[in-house]
């Protein structure tokens, strides 16, 4: 395909091509955006699936370069993939949920026409989300460096053996645990793996980091909420058993015995595009189907259209 005019608006479309419903919806979205004069870009495999909508094929490594927005159609896994493409170029990410819970998504599938209209009209706002800088060392030598939007989880590599770790906060030892693992999460990730491990739900605008042990055999093994400027370290103490590090469930690093994982707040956030002003409380109620029948609220709350 020929290169698009640089002066025209460009949007990167990210789709779960393994799902027929996602491909069908992506074709509709791509066609609507193209009809509005917007250049729609997609990685090679996805661009092929979206023919004949006039989608421009782009290289995966630089897919979001020159784009004003990344639109993702899929579940949280697909949205996390979109974040990997958007973040290096400081491009906002707008997700339409085709999965189950979809906390990272801005809209549900039935709202896709409204999303397209918002993209065409540029009627979105941007919300920055904290990310994690993750450094892995062994005997002082760096063996890996990566990042995460939701969480960095240090986990045991085999089912039959616990992982012995020592957790450190701000360069001071906190506790030693025999456990299945430790999750270090952002507020965004508090509703993901950290939530499943028993951690608290943290509102996205709260500046903090979470430390959540997984099945720890220890008297003190409670979830912790620490300063966003804290430096968290997890050392693998086992001498003959290593572990694994997962970042957002997408990037894997093997941890040999003695490895040290240091987690801090990253300087580069992920930018999420918002097309509606629903408060996080409403999102929480909707995503988890929480029971709110009988709520009366304040006089204002009962009459402003926000009553569940």
N, C-alpha and C positions, 0 to 999 in steps of 0.2 A: 504494500500500500504506500501511497505517496505521503510525504510528511505534511502535516497540517500547517496552515498559516499561523505563524507565531502570535499574531495579533488577536486571534480568536480565543475564546474561553476554552479551557481544557478541564475535563473531569476524568479521574481514573475510576473505573468500575471494577470491583473485586467480587467474584461470585463463586459459590460452592458448585462447581460444574458436575460434581458427582450426584447432584440432586436434580431430577427433571423439572420439578416445580421452580427451583431457583433459576435454572437456565431460561425457562419460559418467562419468568418475571423479569429477568435481566434483559431479555430481548425487548420487552415492552418498555422498560425504563430507558434503554439505550436508544430506541427509536424515538421516544418522546423528547429526550435531550437533544438528539441530532436534529429533529424537526424544529427545535428552538434555537438552532444555530450553534450549539455547543459541541465541541470536538470530544468524543468519548474514546478514551484509551483503555486498553486491557492487555494483560500479559498474553503471550502467544496462544496457549491452550484455551484460555477463556475467549480470546478474540475469535478463534476458529468456531467456537460453540455459538457465538453471537452473530455470525454471518447470517443474513445479509444486511445488517443494521448499519453498515458503514463505520464500524469500529476500527480505530487505528491501533496496530500492534506496537507494543513498547517492550523494551528489555526489562526483565524483572529487577535487575540491580538498580535501575534508575527510573522505575515505572512512574513515580509521582513527580518527577522533575518537571517543572513548568505547569503543574496542575494547580487549580485553586481549591480543589476538594477531592477527597477519596470517598466514594460511596460504596458501602459494603452490603451485600445481600447474603445473609447467612446467620449462623449462630455465633456464639462468643469465640469459638475457635477460628472461624473465618474473619471475624472482626479483629482478633489478635494478629492474624496474618496481615490484614490491612494496616494495622498499626506499625508493623515492621516496615512497610513500604512508605507510609506517610511521614513517620517521625524524622528520618534523616533530612527531609526537605521542609520541615516545619509546616506541613499541610494539614488542615483540619480533617477529621475523620467522621463520617456520618454513617451509622449502621442501621439497617432495617432487619429486624429479627425474624429469622426463619427457623430458629431452633426452639429450645424449650424455655429456659428462664430468660436468657438474653439481657443480662444487666448492663452490658456495654452498649446495647442498641438504643437508638434514640426513638425509634418508631416500630410498630408492629406491621405485619405484612398488609393488613387491610388499610393502612394509612399511607401506602406507597405513593398514591397520586398526590397527596398533600406534600410528601417529601420532594417529589419531582418539581412541583410548583415552587417550593421554597428554594430549591437549587437554581431554578431558572430565574427567580426574582432576587436571588442572593439574600433572602430573608432568614438568615441563620445568625446565631451568636456563637461565640467560641468559649469553651471552658477548658482550662488547663488541668491536667491530671498528673500527679507526682509519679515519677518512675524511679527505679532502683538501679544503682550502679553496683555490679557484682564482680568481685575480684577473687580469683582462686589462686592460692600459692601453695608451694610445697618446699619446706626448708628455705624459705625466703625467695624462692624463684617463682615468677608468675607462670602459671600453666594455662590460664584462661581468663578472659575478661568479657563480660556480656552485660545485658540489662534486662529489666522486666517491668511490665506495667502492672500486673496483678501481684505476683509473688515470686520469690526464689525459695525453693524447698530443697533442703538437704534430707535425703532419705536413705534407708538401708537398701543395699543392693540385692539381698536375698531374703526370702520369707522366713527362713529358719533361725536367723541370727539377729539379735537386737544391735542397734548401732550405739556405740558409746561416744557421746559428744560432750564438749564443754562449751557453754554459751558465755560470751563476753559482751558487755555493753560499755561503751566509752572507755575502752582499754582497761576495764576492770572485770575480773571473773565474776560471773553471776551464779552459775550452778552447773553441776555435772549430771547428765541424764543418760540412762539406758532407755532407748526409745525407738520408735519406728521412724522418727525424723523430726525436723523443725521447719516451720514455715515462717519466713519473714515476708510480710505483706505491706502493701500500700493501702490507704483507705479504699481505693477502687477495688483492690483485691480482697477486701474484708468480706465481701459477699461471695467469694469464690472458694478456693481450697481452704483458706483460713477459717471460713464459716463452717465448712464440713468438719474441720478439726476441733470445733468448739470455741472459736474465737469470737470476739464481739463484732457487731455491725458498726462501722464508723462512717459517718456522713462524709461525702466526698470533699467538702470544703474544709474539713478538719485537717490540720497539718500535723501528721504523726506517722510513725511506723509501728507495725505490729510484730510481735514475736509469739508464735503459737506452737507449743510442743505437740507432737503427735504420739499418743499412747505412751507417755513417759512414765517409767517406774521410779517415782521420786515423790517425796513428801511435798516439795514445792515445785509444782509444774503447772502453774496457772498462766493463761494468756497475759501478755504484757503489752501496754501501749507506751511507747517511748517518744522522745523528742524527734522531730524530723531532721535535726542536725546530729543525731546520735550515730555512732559507728558500732554496728553489730557484727560480731564474729562468731562463727561456729567452727570449732576444731574437731576433727575426727580423731578420737583418742585410741580407737581400736588398733592394735598392733598388727593384726592379721586379717582384718576385715575392713574393706573400704565401703564407700557409699556412692551415691549419685546425686548430682545437682540438676534440678529441673527449673528452668525459668519460663514461666507462663505455660508450662506443659509442652513447650515447643522446642526449646534449646537444651540439649543434654550435655553435661560434663561429667565424666567419671572421676570419682574422688578416691585416690589411693589412701591407705592408712597414713595419718599424719597431715593430711591436707587441711588447709585453713580457708574458709569462705568468709570474706569480709563484704558487708552490705552497707551502703550509704545511700542517701538521696542523690539521684542523678541531677545534673544541671539542666538536662534537656527533658522537658515534659512531653506527654502526648496531648495533642489538642483535639478535643471532641467538639463537633459541631452540634448545636442544639436548635431545633425548630419549634420547640414548645417550652413553656415556662413551668411545667409541672414540678412541684417540690419533690425532693428525694423521698419524703414520707409517703407521698402518693405512689411513687415508683415501687417502693418497698411493699406496700399493701397489694399493688397490682401483680407484681412478679411472684410473690409468695402466696397470694390468695388469702391474705390475713383477714380474720373476722372482725369487722368494724360495725356490724349492724347494731343499732341502738345509740350510735354517736349523736349527740345533740350539738356539741361545739359551742362556740361563742355566737353572739348575735350576728356578727359579720360573717363568720364561717358558715353559718346555717343558710345564708342568703346570697353568697357570692358565686354560687355554681360549683364550688369545690367539694361539696359534701358527697362522700362516697355513696 
